[in-house]
């Protein structure tokens, strides 16, 4: 898609070309079920209408709308946009799998970091309250991860009484 941008709309300034390409790309994205002719015809109809009511999106297009070179450039760009969005759609499962992998990796790294840090005062206080409440022998907690896991284990074992405990878990 980026190569075709250098080959089309040669008579326009960079700003005009960029604005028109962005607009066309957004138009293609809005209408994924349509083919390139339908999208092109919609674009031309809309622009003609806006020129008629004297409120055009792109004033510089007035000289281009009936030009054959403009038509071929626009259709070529629309086709490239359609290919681009079809490619992105095909890549979606891979991207989702990659995001899921990154999420698991961050969770693992977060746990590794927690295993090296001292438990917080809140965790220790909450753990002591749980142990006192359920008559459990306290053990020495050496990390945030161990404290979190131990608190979760106690809560899961004694979950029916959990609703009555004051305090919060962090």
N, C-alpha and C positions, 0 to 999 in steps of 0.2 A: 504494500500500500504506500510505503514511503517513497519508493522509486517512481511510482506513477505521478506523485505530486510534482516532481521535477519536470515531467514531460507534458503537463497539461496547463491550461490557462496561462500561456506564455505572455499574453498581452496585458496581464493584470499586475498590479503591484503586489508585493509580498503580503501586505495587510489584507488587501481585497481577496487574494487567493486563499489565505488562511481562514478568513471569516467564512467564505463560501464553502470551503472544504469542511470546516467544523459543522456548519449548518447541514450540509448534505450527509455527513456521517451521523449526526443526531437524527436526521430524518430516516435514514436507513435503519438505525437502531430502534426507532419507534414503530417501524412497520416491517418486522422480520418475516412475515408471511407473504409479503408482496414481492413480485419480481422486479427487475430493474426498469422495465418499461412503465409499469404502473407507478413506481416511485418517481421516475423522471417526469411523467405526465402530471402527477400531483404537484411536483415542484414547479413546473412551468405554469400550470393553472393557477396555483397560489400566487406566484410572483406576478403574473399578468393581472390578476384580480387586484393585488395591492398597488400596481401601477395605475390601474383604472380609478381607484379611489384616492389616488395621489398620496399614498402612504407606503412606499416600497421598503422591503427589508434591506435591499441592496440597490441603491440608486445607480451604481455603476453598471448594473446588468441591463439597463434599458437598451444599450447598443448591442448587447450580446445575445439576447433571448432568441432572435430569429437566425442567428449565425449557425451554420452547419458544423464548424469547428468546435464551437461552444457545446453543441449537442453531443458530438462524439466524445469530447473531453469529459463532459458531465456523465454520460452513460458509462464510460470507461471507469471513472472514479466510483460511481455507484456500484458497479460490478465488483471492484476491488473491496469496497466496504462490505458488500454482501459476503464475499469470500472470507474477509477478516472476521466477521461476526460468526460465520459458520465454523471457522477454525476455533474461535474462542469457545463456542458451544461444545465442540468435540473435546476440547481440553479441560472442560469443567470437572469431570471425574478425577482427573490427575491432580488438578489444583486442589480439590477438596481433600484428596488423600494426603497431599503434601501438607495442607493446613492441619489435618488431624495428627499427622506425624509430628509437626512442630509443636502442637499443643501438648502431646505426650512428652516430648523432649523437655519443654519448659517445666512441666509438672515434675519430671524426674530431677531436673536440675534444682528446682525449688526444694525438693525433698533432700537432696544432697546438701544444699546450703543449710537447711533446717537441722540436719544431723550434726552439723559442726557448731551450731550456736547454742548458747545456754538457754534453758527454758525461761520464759518471762515470769514476772512476779504473779501476773494474773493466772497463768497456767498452774503455777505451783500452789497458789491459794485455792483455785478451783479443784485441783487434784486432792489437796488436803481435805477440803469440804466433802468431796465424794467419798474418800476413804473413811472419814469420820462418820458420815451418814450411813454407809453400808457396812461398817465394821471391818474394813479391809486393812491388812497390814501395808503400811506405806513402804515404798522402795525408793532408792535414790534415783532421781531422774537426771540424766546427763545431757539431754538435748531437747530442743523444741519438738523435734520429730518424735522422740520417745514419749514426751509428755502428751503430745497430741494423740498418738496411738493408744497410750494407756488410758487416757480420758475417754476416748471413743470405745475402747473395750469395756470399761466399767459402765458406760452409758448403755451400751448394747446389752450387756448382761442384766442390768437392773432397769431396763427401759420403762417398765410399768410405774416405777416410783419416780422417774426422772422429772415429770411435770411439776412436782412439788418442791424442787430444789430452787433456792434463791441464787442469784448470780448469773454470770454468763460465761461462755466458753470461747477462748481465743487460742 
